[in-house]
Amino acid sequence: MEKVPMTIAGHEMLTKEYEQRTSVERRTIVNAISEARAHGDLSENAEYHAAKEQQGHNEGRIKELESLLALAQVVDVSKLGGPSIKFGATVTIVDEDTDEETTYQIVGNPEADINSGKISISSPVSRAMISKEVGDSFEVSAPGGSRSYEIISVEYI
């Protein structure tokens, strides 16, 4: 199996979610199943079926988290550096058409969250930026057409 790169913060986030799901949510769901079972006939018991479905979703996510954590290759971004862009870099880019600035951190797939400015290492924008330096331009194909960007800054925080 291939290692999954992730930042220290991303690893901690997944570990907390795993602990929450195994210690708190699992117990809550078991209690809900027991309570629903006490209501009698299970064939027409919507509470029971809903709790069992919730249990299935929770257990599936626990298995996914176990796999991700086992395959994690944790990278300490603060120990990285250099002028070129690589995993963990926080990059500020400007759209060459609109002059709109955006800052992204390149992270592993499991921790990517565009709303937090974290993009996956496998995203088209990340792949286009890798190995580039401040002042370089790059192009990304988007559904609305191709977009050109210039790199303004690269940091490893």
VMD Tcl script that builds the backbone (N, CA, C; Angstrom):
set m [mol new atoms 471]
animate dup $m
set s [atomselect $m all]
$s set {name element resname resid chain x y z} {
  {N N MET 1 A 0.850 -1.185 0.000}
  {CA C MET 1 A 0.000 0.000 0.000}
  {C C MET 1 A 0.895 1.247 0.000}
  {N N GLU 2 A 0.405 2.271 -0.643}
  {CA C GLU 2 A 1.142 3.508 -0.767}
  {C C GLU 2 A 0.915 4.392 0.456}
  {N N LYS 3 A 1.991 5.036 0.925}
  {CA C LYS 3 A 1.885 5.950 2.067}
  {C C LYS 3 A 1.031 7.161 1.700}
  {N N VAL 4 A 0.346 7.713 2.699}
  {CA C VAL 4 A -0.509 8.882 2.515}
  {C C VAL 4 A 0.161 10.063 3.209}
  {N N PRO 5 A 0.671 11.053 2.423}
  {CA C PRO 5 A 1.318 12.193 3.080}
  {C C PRO 5 A 0.290 13.073 3.775}
  {N N MET 6 A 0.662 13.574 4.948}
  {CA C MET 6 A -0.199 14.528 5.651}
  {C C MET 6 A 0.632 15.346 6.617}
  {N N THR 7 A 0.129 16.521 6.939}
  {CA C THR 7 A 0.809 17.394 7.878}
  {C C THR 7 A 0.560 16.893 9.308}
  {N N ILE 8 A 1.315 17.422 10.246}
  {CA C ILE 8 A 1.115 17.062 11.654}
  {C C ILE 8 A -0.307 17.433 12.092}
  {N N ALA 9 A -0.759 18.623 11.691}
  {CA C ALA 9 A -2.118 19.071 12.059}
  {C C ALA 9 A -3.177 18.153 11.459}
  {N N GLY 10 A -2.978 17.719 10.232}
  {CA C GLY 10 A -3.921 16.812 9.588}
  {C C GLY 10 A -3.976 15.467 10.284}
  {N N HIS 11 A -2.813 14.966 10.700}
  {CA C HIS 11 A -2.752 13.693 11.419}
  {C C HIS 11 A -3.468 13.805 12.760}
  {N N GLU 12 A -3.241 14.912 13.468}
  {CA C GLU 12 A -3.903 15.129 14.761}
  {C C GLU 12 A -5.418 15.217 14.594}
  {N N MET 13 A -5.867 15.886 13.525}
  {CA C MET 13 A -7.300 16.030 13.263}
  {C C MET 13 A -7.937 14.657 13.034}
  {N N LEU 14 A -7.297 13.800 12.232}
  {CA C LEU 14 A -7.827 12.463 11.961}
  {C C LEU 14 A -7.791 11.594 13.219}
  {N N THR 15 A -6.747 11.734 14.024}
  {CA C THR 15 A -6.638 10.972 15.267}
  {C C THR 15 A -7.762 11.355 16.230}
  {N N LYS 16 A -8.052 12.658 16.352}
  {CA C LYS 16 A -9.143 13.115 17.226}
  {C C LYS 16 A -10.490 12.588 16.738}
  {N N GLU 17 A -10.690 12.629 15.412}
  {CA C GLU 17 A -11.947 12.115 14.872}
  {C C GLU 17 A -12.074 10.623 15.169}
  {N N TYR 18 A -10.984 9.872 15.012}
  {CA C TYR 18 A -10.993 8.431 15.293}
  {C C TYR 18 A -11.356 8.177 16.757}
  {N N GLU 19 A -10.715 8.918 17.670}
  {CA C GLU 19 A -10.993 8.751 19.102}
  {C C GLU 19 A -12.444 9.103 19.429}
  {N N GLN 20 A -12.968 10.166 18.828}
  {CA C GLN 20 A -14.360 10.582 19.044}
  {C C GLN 20 A -15.319 9.492 18.579}
  {N N ARG 21 A -15.069 8.962 17.388}
  {CA C ARG 21 A -15.966 7.950 16.824}
  {C C ARG 21 A -15.907 6.625 17.587}
  {N N THR 22 A -14.723 6.233 18.057}
  {CA C THR 22 A -14.605 4.944 18.746}
  {C C THR 22 A -15.037 5.005 20.202}
  {N N SER 23 A -14.807 6.126 20.869}
  {CA C SER 23 A -15.131 6.170 22.294}
  {C C SER 23 A -16.498 6.782 22.595}
  {N N VAL 24 A -16.890 7.831 21.883}
  {CA C VAL 24 A -18.142 8.524 22.195}
  {C C VAL 24 A -19.281 8.068 21.280}
  {N N GLU 25 A -19.104 8.239 19.980}
  {CA C GLU 25 A -20.204 7.952 19.050}
  {C C GLU 25 A -20.591 6.476 19.038}
  {N N ARG 26 A -19.605 5.607 19.108}
  {CA C ARG 26 A -19.902 4.172 19.103}
  {C C ARG 26 A -20.800 3.821 20.290}
  {N N ARG 27 A -20.475 4.339 21.475}
  {CA C ARG 27 A -21.254 4.068 22.685}
  {C C ARG 27 A -22.658 4.658 22.585}
  {N N THR 28 A -22.768 5.868 22.043}
  {CA C THR 28 A -24.060 6.527 21.880}
  {C C THR 28 A -24.960 5.721 20.954}
  {N N ILE 29 A -24.388 5.221 19.866}
  {CA C ILE 29 A -25.173 4.439 18.892}
  {C C ILE 29 A -25.626 3.116 19.503}
  {N N VAL 30 A -24.760 2.459 20.249}
  {CA C VAL 30 A -25.132 1.196 20.905}
  {C C VAL 30 A -26.272 1.432 21.881}
  {N N ASN 31 A -26.219 2.531 22.623}
  {CA C ASN 31 A -27.306 2.870 23.544}
  {C C ASN 31 A -28.610 3.129 22.796}
  {N N ALA 32 A -28.530 3.809 21.658}
  {CA C ALA 32 A -29.724 4.084 20.853}
  {C C ALA 32 A -30.320 2.788 20.310}
  {N N ILE 33 A -29.478 1.849 19.913}
  {CA C ILE 33 A -29.954 0.553 19.415}
  {C C ILE 33 A -30.642 -0.212 20.542}
  {N N SER 34 A -30.034 -0.218 21.719}
  {CA C SER 34 A -30.617 -0.919 22.872}
  {C C SER 34 A -31.976 -0.331 23.247}
  {N N GLU 35 A -32.051 0.988 23.251}
  {CA C GLU 35 A -33.305 1.658 23.598}
  {C C GLU 35 A -34.387 1.346 22.559}
  {N N ALA 36 A -34.023 1.375 21.287}
  {CA C ALA 36 A -34.988 1.094 20.219}
  {C C ALA 36 A -35.432 -0.362 20.268}
  {N N ARG 37 A -34.506 -1.254 20.610}
  {CA C ARG 37 A -34.815 -2.681 20.712}
  {C C ARG 37 A -35.850 -2.925 21.824}
  {N N ALA 38 A -35.788 -2.130 22.861}
  {CA C ALA 38 A -36.706 -2.279 23.996}
  {C C ALA 38 A -38.150 -1.915 23.623}
  {N N HIS 39 A -38.329 -1.213 22.511}
  {CA C HIS 39 A -39.670 -0.823 22.084}
  {C C HIS 39 A -40.437 -1.947 21.409}
  {N N GLY 40 A -39.803 -3.103 21.249}
  {CA C GLY 40 A -40.541 -4.243 20.711}
  {C C GLY 40 A -40.195 -4.589 19.282}
  {N N ASP 41 A -41.217 -4.882 18.470}
  {CA C ASP 41 A -41.106 -5.386 17.110}
  {C C ASP 41 A -40.077 -4.596 16.282}
  {N N LEU 42 A -38.975 -5.272 15.915}
  {CA C LEU 42 A -37.893 -4.617 15.183}
  {C C LEU 42 A -38.209 -4.428 13.703}
  {N N SER 43 A -39.124 -5.218 13.152}
  {CA C SER 43 A -39.408 -5.134 11.716}
  {C C SER 43 A -40.034 -3.800 11.318}
  {N N GLU 44 A -40.743 -3.161 12.237}
  {CA C GLU 44 A -41.377 -1.883 11.929}
  {C C GLU 44 A -40.871 -0.775 12.855}
  {N N ASN 45 A -39.695 -0.943 13.379}
  {CA C ASN 45 A -39.137 0.003 14.335}
  {C C ASN 45 A -38.156 0.944 13.599}
  {N N ALA 46 A -38.626 2.130 13.244}
  {CA C ALA 46 A -37.818 3.093 12.479}
  {C C ALA 46 A -36.601 3.565 13.274}
  {N N GLU 47 A -36.774 3.732 14.594}
  {CA C GLU 47 A -35.650 4.166 15.427}
  {C C GLU 47 A -34.527 3.140 15.388}
  {N N TYR 48 A -34.885 1.872 15.444}
  {CA C TYR 48 A -33.901 0.786 15.413}
  {C C TYR 48 A -33.155 0.784 14.074}
  {N N HIS 49 A -33.889 0.871 12.984}
  {CA C HIS 49 A -33.271 0.849 11.652}
  {C C HIS 49 A -32.373 2.070 11.431}
  {N N ALA 50 A -32.810 3.223 11.924}
  {CA C ALA 50 A -32.001 4.438 11.794}
  {C C ALA 50 A -30.706 4.311 12.592}
  {N N ALA 51 A -30.794 3.759 13.794}
  {CA C ALA 51 A -29.610 3.585 14.637}
  {C C ALA 51 A -28.643 2.568 14.023}
  {N N LYS 52 A -29.188 1.497 13.445}
  {CA C LYS 52 A -28.338 0.489 12.789}
  {C C LYS 52 A -27.639 1.093 11.562}
  {N N GLU 53 A -28.367 1.933 10.825}
  {CA C GLU 53 A -27.760 2.588 9.662}
  {C C GLU 53 A -26.652 3.543 10.112}
  {N N GLN 54 A -26.919 4.292 11.172}
  {CA C GLN 54 A -25.919 5.203 11.724}
  {C C GLN 54 A -24.693 4.414 12.192}
  {N N GLN 55 A -24.924 3.259 12.789}
  {CA C GLN 55 A -23.823 2.411 13.238}
  {C C GLN 55 A -22.969 1.971 12.039}
  {N N GLY 56 A -23.612 1.606 10.954}
  {CA C GLY 56 A -22.891 1.195 9.752}
  {C C GLY 56 A -22.021 2.308 9.188}
  {N N HIS 57 A -22.570 3.518 9.144}
  {CA C HIS 57 A -21.799 4.668 8.663}
  {C C HIS 57 A -20.608 4.952 9.579}
  {N N ASN 58 A -20.850 4.903 10.885}
  {CA C ASN 58 A -19.785 5.178 11.852}
  {C C ASN 58 A -18.673 4.131 11.746}
  {N N GLU 59 A -19.043 2.875 11.691}
  {CA C GLU 59 A -18.036 1.805 11.615}
  {C C GLU 59 A -17.251 1.885 10.299}
  {N N GLY 60 A -17.930 2.265 9.214}
  {CA C GLY 60 A -17.244 2.436 7.938}
  {C C GLY 60 A -16.205 3.542 8.001}
  {N N ARG 61 A -16.567 4.657 8.627}
  {CA C ARG 61 A -15.628 5.776 8.766}
  {C C ARG 61 A -14.488 5.392 9.698}
  {N N ILE 62 A -14.747 4.634 10.751}
  {CA C ILE 62 A -13.690 4.180 11.652}
  {C C ILE 62 A -12.674 3.340 10.878}
  {N N LYS 63 A -13.146 2.431 10.050}
  {CA C LYS 63 A -12.244 1.592 9.238}
  {C C LYS 63 A -11.416 2.454 8.288}
  {N N GLU 64 A -12.065 3.452 7.674}
  {CA C GLU 64 A -11.356 4.359 6.766}
  {C C GLU 64 A -10.267 5.130 7.524}
  {N N LEU 65 A -10.607 5.633 8.720}
  {CA C LEU 65 A -9.630 6.368 9.534}
  {C C LEU 65 A -8.482 5.470 9.963}
  {N N GLU 66 A -8.781 4.220 10.348}
  {CA C GLU 66 A -7.724 3.279 10.732}
  {C C GLU 66 A -6.749 3.084 9.585}
  {N N SER 67 A -7.261 2.930 8.394}
  {CA C SER 67 A -6.427 2.740 7.211}
  {C C SER 67 A -5.571 3.976 6.929}
  {N N LEU 68 A -6.198 5.148 6.963}
  {CA C LEU 68 A -5.464 6.395 6.711}
  {C C LEU 68 A -4.358 6.610 7.739}
  {N N LEU 69 A -4.670 6.368 9.003}
  {CA C LEU 69 A -3.674 6.575 10.054}
  {C C LEU 69 A -2.537 5.555 9.962}
  {N N ALA 70 A -2.860 4.331 9.557}
  {CA C ALA 70 A -1.823 3.304 9.409}
  {C C ALA 70 A -0.884 3.624 8.245}
  {N N LEU 71 A -1.417 4.243 7.210}
  {CA C LEU 71 A -0.617 4.556 6.023}
  {C C LEU 71 A -0.021 5.963 6.053}
  {N N ALA 72 A -0.274 6.707 7.123}
  {CA C ALA 72 A 0.143 8.110 7.194}
  {C C ALA 72 A 1.658 8.268 7.158}
  {N N GLN 73 A 2.088 9.197 6.325}
  {CA C GLN 73 A 3.480 9.635 6.320}
  {C C GLN 73 A 3.430 11.092 6.776}
  {N N VAL 74 A 3.653 11.302 8.064}
  {CA C VAL 74 A 3.498 12.628 8.653}
  {C C VAL 74 A 4.723 13.482 8.326}
  {N N VAL 75 A 4.458 14.677 7.782}
  {CA C VAL 75 A 5.517 15.592 7.368}
  {C C VAL 75 A 5.470 16.828 8.255}
  {N N ASP 76 A 6.605 17.161 8.866}
  {CA C ASP 76 A 6.715 18.373 9.668}
  {C C ASP 76 A 7.066 19.513 8.718}
  {N N VAL 77 A 6.066 20.281 8.347}
  {CA C VAL 77 A 6.217 21.340 7.350}
  {C C VAL 77 A 7.206 22.404 7.810}
  {N N SER 78 A 7.279 22.643 9.118}
  {CA C SER 78 A 8.173 23.691 9.622}
  {C C SER 78 A 9.644 23.355 9.375}
  {N N LYS 79 A 9.956 22.105 9.087}
  {CA C LYS 79 A 11.339 21.711 8.812}
  {C C LYS 79 A 11.662 21.726 7.324}
  {N N LEU 80 A 10.668 22.084 6.512}
  {CA C LEU 80 A 10.884 22.180 5.067}
  {C C LEU 80 A 11.240 23.620 4.714}
  {N N GLY 81 A 11.703 23.813 3.518}
  {CA C GLY 81 A 12.027 25.159 3.074}
  {C C GLY 81 A 12.494 25.136 1.639}
  {N N GLY 82 A 13.062 26.242 1.241}
  {CA C GLY 82 A 13.553 26.353 -0.119}
  {C C GLY 82 A 12.642 27.226 -0.955}
  {N N PRO 83 A 13.139 27.610 -2.119}
  {CA C PRO 83 A 12.367 28.511 -2.967}
  {C C PRO 83 A 11.267 27.827 -3.777}
  {N N SER 84 A 11.394 26.523 -4.006}
  {CA C SER 84 A 10.402 25.859 -4.858}
  {C C SER 84 A 9.253 25.293 -4.038}
  {N N ILE 85 A 8.114 25.144 -4.714}
  {CA C ILE 85 A 6.892 24.679 -4.065}
  {C C ILE 85 A 6.888 23.159 -4.001}
  {N N LYS 86 A 6.579 22.644 -2.798}
  {CA C LYS 86 A 6.423 21.203 -2.584}
  {C C LYS 86 A 5.352 20.990 -1.523}
  {N N PHE 87 A 5.117 19.727 -1.176}
  {CA C PHE 87 A 4.104 19.389 -0.175}
  {C C PHE 87 A 4.301 20.245 1.079}
  {N N GLY 88 A 3.199 20.754 1.609}
  {CA C GLY 88 A 3.225 21.527 2.849}
  {C C GLY 88 A 3.375 23.019 2.658}
  {N N ALA 89 A 3.749 23.456 1.466}
  {CA C ALA 89 A 3.960 24.883 1.223}
  {C C ALA 89 A 2.656 25.657 1.347}
  {N N THR 90 A 2.764 26.860 1.886}
  {CA C THR 90 A 1.656 27.803 1.881}
  {C C THR 90 A 1.998 28.807 0.788}
  {N N VAL 91 A 1.162 28.836 -0.235}
  {CA C VAL 91 A 1.462 29.595 -1.449}
  {C C VAL 91 A 0.395 30.660 -1.686}
  {N N THR 92 A 0.833 31.873 -1.941}
  {CA C THR 92 A -0.080 32.939 -2.338}
  {C C THR 92 A 0.078 33.139 -3.836}
  {N N ILE 93 A -1.068 33.079 -4.534}
  {CA C ILE 93 A -1.070 33.248 -5.978}
  {C C ILE 93 A -2.024 34.378 -6.352}
  {N N VAL 94 A -1.824 34.941 -7.528}
  {CA C VAL 94 A -2.721 35.981 -8.027}
  {C C VAL 94 A -3.216 35.556 -9.405}
  {N N ASP 95 A -4.524 35.699 -9.602}
  {CA C ASP 95 A -5.127 35.413 -10.894}
  {C C ASP 95 A -4.697 36.531 -11.838}
  {N N GLU 96 A -4.052 36.174 -12.938}
  {CA C GLU 96 A -3.510 37.182 -13.848}
  {C C GLU 96 A -4.591 37.954 -14.593}
  {N N ASP 97 A -5.816 37.444 -14.631}
  {CA C ASP 97 A -6.909 38.146 -15.313}
  {C C ASP 97 A -7.657 39.089 -14.376}
  {N N THR 98 A -7.894 38.657 -13.134}
  {CA C THR 98 A -8.729 39.443 -12.211}
  {C C THR 98 A -7.932 40.129 -11.104}
  {N N ASP 99 A -6.645 39.830 -10.987}
  {CA C ASP 99 A -5.779 40.339 -9.911}
  {C C ASP 99 A -6.245 39.913 -8.524}
  {N N GLU 100 A -7.044 38.860 -8.453}
  {CA C GLU 100 A -7.532 38.334 -7.176}
  {C C GLU 100 A -6.464 37.436 -6.553}
  {N N GLU 101 A -6.099 37.746 -5.296}
  {CA C GLU 101 A -5.095 36.953 -4.583}
  {C C GLU 101 A -5.772 35.846 -3.781}
  {N N THR 102 A -5.118 34.675 -3.749}
  {CA C THR 102 A -5.604 33.546 -2.976}
  {C C THR 102 A -4.409 32.859 -2.335}
  {N N THR 103 A -4.594 32.381 -1.104}
  {CA C THR 103 A -3.541 31.649 -0.418}
  {C C THR 103 A -4.015 30.234 -0.137}
  {N N TYR 104 A -3.170 29.266 -0.480}
  {CA C TYR 104 A -3.465 27.854 -0.264}
  {C C TYR 104 A -2.295 27.182 0.437}
  {N N GLN 105 A -2.615 26.171 1.243}
  {CA C GLN 105 A -1.577 25.279 1.744}
  {C C GLN 105 A -1.786 23.944 1.044}
  {N N ILE 106 A -0.695 23.366 0.559}
  {CA C ILE 106 A -0.763 22.074 -0.122}
  {C C ILE 106 A -0.648 20.985 0.938}
  {N N VAL 107 A -1.706 20.168 1.059}
  {CA C VAL 107 A -1.786 19.143 2.104}
  {C C VAL 107 A -2.156 17.791 1.488}
  {N N GLY 108 A -2.216 16.769 2.316}
  {CA C GLY 108 A -2.613 15.440 1.870}
  {C C GLY 108 A -4.101 15.375 1.559}
  {N N ASN 109 A -4.489 14.398 0.771}
  {CA C ASN 109 A -5.896 14.245 0.369}
  {C C ASN 109 A -6.869 14.203 1.546}
  {N N PRO 110 A -6.584 13.450 2.637}
  {CA C PRO 110 A -7.574 13.350 3.722}
  {C C PRO 110 A -7.821 14.654 4.474}
  {N N GLU 111 A -6.873 15.579 4.427}
  {CA C GLU 111 A -7.025 16.814 5.209}
  {C C GLU 111 A -7.396 18.023 4.346}
  {N N ALA 112 A -7.566 17.832 3.052}
  {CA C ALA 112 A -7.902 18.937 2.159}
  {C C ALA 112 A -9.266 19.525 2.525}
  {N N ASP 113 A -9.335 20.852 2.532}
  {CA C ASP 113 A -10.570 21.574 2.835}
  {C C ASP 113 A -10.459 22.952 2.195}
  {N N ILE 114 A -11.061 23.103 1.046}
  {CA C ILE 114 A -10.942 24.353 0.284}
  {C C ILE 114 A -11.423 25.545 1.088}
  {N N ASN 115 A -12.417 25.357 1.960}
  {CA C ASN 115 A -12.929 26.460 2.777}
  {C C ASN 115 A -11.905 26.956 3.793}
  {N N SER 116 A -10.947 26.101 4.145}
  {CA C SER 116 A -9.879 26.488 5.068}
  {C C SER 116 A -8.598 26.842 4.326}
  {N N GLY 117 A -8.660 26.869 3.002}
  {CA C GLY 117 A -7.476 27.206 2.207}
  {C C GLY 117 A -6.484 26.065 2.092}
  {N N LYS 118 A -6.945 24.839 2.301}
  {CA C LYS 118 A -6.064 23.674 2.204}
  {C C LYS 118 A -6.469 22.857 0.985}
  {N N ILE 119 A -5.538 22.743 0.031}
  {CA C ILE 119 A -5.842 21.984 -1.180}
  {C C ILE 119 A -4.993 20.727 -1.240}
  {N N SER 120 A -5.560 19.710 -1.830}
  {CA C SER 120 A -4.923 18.408 -1.929}
  {C C SER 120 A -3.705 18.447 -2.840}
  {N N ILE 121 A -2.703 17.688 -2.485}
  {CA C ILE 121 A -1.490 17.556 -3.295}
  {C C ILE 121 A -1.825 17.029 -4.686}
  {N N SER 122 A -2.943 16.335 -4.821}
  {CA C SER 122 A -3.312 15.768 -6.115}
  {C C SER 122 A -4.274 16.656 -6.910}
  {N N SER 123 A -4.617 17.832 -6.384}
  {CA C SER 123 A -5.523 18.735 -7.108}
  {C C SER 123 A -4.807 19.338 -8.324}
  {N N PRO 124 A -5.556 19.724 -9.344}
  {CA C PRO 124 A -4.938 20.321 -10.532}
  {C C PRO 124 A -4.111 21.573 -10.217}
  {N N VAL 125 A -4.581 22.412 -9.297}
  {CA C VAL 125 A -3.841 23.625 -8.939}
  {C C VAL 125 A -2.504 23.253 -8.284}
  {N N SER 126 A -2.529 22.313 -7.335}
  {CA C SER 126 A -1.295 21.884 -6.676}
  {C C SER 126 A -0.317 21.296 -7.674}
  {N N ARG 127 A -0.809 20.397 -8.513}
  {CA C ARG 127 A 0.077 19.756 -9.486}
  {C C ARG 127 A 0.713 20.782 -10.410}
  {N N ALA 128 A -0.031 21.833 -10.756}
  {CA C ALA 128 A 0.513 22.872 -11.631}
  {C C ALA 128 A 1.562 23.730 -10.911}
  {N N MET 129 A 1.447 23.857 -9.581}
  {CA C MET 129 A 2.371 24.696 -8.811}
  {C C MET 129 A 3.651 23.979 -8.397}
  {N N ILE 130 A 3.606 22.667 -8.242}
  {CA C ILE 130 A 4.756 21.926 -7.722}
  {C C ILE 130 A 6.017 22.246 -8.540}
  {N N SER 131 A 7.095 22.518 -7.828}
  {CA C SER 131 A 8.427 22.840 -8.370}
  {C C SER 131 A 8.555 24.259 -8.910}
  {N N LYS 132 A 7.486 25.037 -8.881}
  {CA C LYS 132 A 7.565 26.428 -9.330}
  {C C LYS 132 A 8.111 27.280 -8.181}
  {N N GLU 133 A 8.503 28.525 -8.508}
  {CA C GLU 133 A 9.048 29.456 -7.526}
  {C C GLU 133 A 8.333 30.795 -7.622}
  {N N VAL 134 A 8.616 31.688 -6.665}
  {CA C VAL 134 A 8.031 33.023 -6.663}
  {C C VAL 134 A 8.352 33.699 -7.996}
  {N N GLY 135 A 7.326 34.311 -8.588}
  {CA C GLY 135 A 7.486 34.999 -9.863}
  {C C GLY 135 A 7.105 34.145 -11.059}
  {N N ASP 136 A 7.050 32.826 -10.878}
  {CA C ASP 136 A 6.663 31.935 -11.976}
  {C C ASP 136 A 5.163 32.021 -12.214}
  {N N SER 137 A 4.778 31.789 -13.460}
  {CA C SER 137 A 3.363 31.712 -13.820}
  {C C SER 137 A 3.021 30.277 -14.163}
  {N N PHE 138 A 1.758 29.925 -13.989}
  {CA C PHE 138 A 1.294 28.592 -14.371}
  {C C PHE 138 A -0.153 28.692 -14.809}
  {N N GLU 139 A -0.593 27.675 -15.532}
  {CA C GLU 139 A -1.944 27.648 -16.067}
  {C C GLU 139 A -2.670 26.420 -15.555}
  {N N VAL 140 A -3.952 26.592 -15.271}
  {CA C VAL 140 A -4.787 25.486 -14.802}
  {C C VAL 140 A -6.041 25.437 -15.669}
  {N N SER 141 A -6.364 24.260 -16.162}
  {CA C SER 141 A -7.601 24.093 -16.924}
  {C C SER 141 A -8.755 23.974 -15.947}
  {N N ALA 142 A -9.752 24.814 -16.146}
  {CA C ALA 142 A -10.935 24.816 -15.285}
  {C C ALA 142 A -12.169 24.617 -16.155}
  {N N PRO 143 A -13.296 24.243 -15.550}
  {CA C PRO 143 A -14.517 24.050 -16.327}
  {C C PRO 143 A -14.905 25.284 -17.151}
  {N N GLY 144 A -14.610 26.475 -16.640}
  {CA C GLY 144 A -14.942 27.716 -17.342}
  {C C GLY 144 A -13.856 28.160 -18.298}
  {N N GLY 145 A -12.848 27.327 -18.494}
  {CA C GLY 145 A -11.727 27.680 -19.367}
  {C C GLY 145 A -10.428 27.699 -18.593}
  {N N SER 146 A -9.358 27.953 -19.289}
  {CA C SER 146 A -8.036 27.945 -18.684}
  {C C SER 146 A -7.804 29.234 -17.889}
  {N N ARG 147 A -7.152 29.109 -16.714}
  {CA C ARG 147 A -6.853 30.253 -15.853}
  {C C ARG 147 A -5.346 30.346 -15.665}
  {N N SER 148 A -4.812 31.558 -15.685}
  {CA C SER 148 A -3.380 31.787 -15.475}
  {C C SER 148 A -3.157 32.450 -14.125}
  {N N TYR 149 A -2.145 31.983 -13.415}
  {CA C TYR 149 A -1.813 32.498 -12.094}
  {C C TYR 149 A -0.329 32.806 -12.012}
  {N N GLU 150 A 0.020 33.739 -11.113}
  {CA C GLU 150 A 1.417 34.017 -10.815}
  {C C GLU 150 A 1.642 33.759 -9.333}
  {N N ILE 151 A 2.786 33.190 -8.999}
  {CA C ILE 151 A 3.116 32.889 -7.600}
  {C C ILE 151 A 3.725 34.133 -6.964}
  {N N ILE 152 A 3.122 34.572 -5.868}
  {CA C ILE 152 A 3.582 35.782 -5.162}
  {C C ILE 152 A 4.492 35.425 -3.988}
  {N N SER 153 A 4.132 34.392 -3.228}
  {CA C SER 153 A 4.956 34.003 -2.087}
  {C C SER 153 A 4.846 32.508 -1.807}
  {N N VAL 154 A 5.916 31.972 -1.200}
  {CA C VAL 154 A 5.979 30.577 -0.800}
  {C C VAL 154 A 6.538 30.549 0.618}
  {N N GLU 155 A 5.779 29.921 1.527}
  {CA C GLU 155 A 6.222 29.814 2.922}
  {C C GLU 155 A 6.032 28.386 3.402}
  {N N TYR 156 A 6.826 28.017 4.381}
  {CA C TYR 156 A 6.678 26.719 5.048}
  {C C TYR 156 A 6.486 27.000 6.526}
  {N N ILE 157 A 5.210 27.021 6.947}
  {CA C ILE 157 A 4.865 27.412 8.320}
  {C C ILE 157 A 4.462 26.191 9.118}
}
mol reanalyze $m
mol bondsrecalc $m
mol representation Tube
mol addrep $m
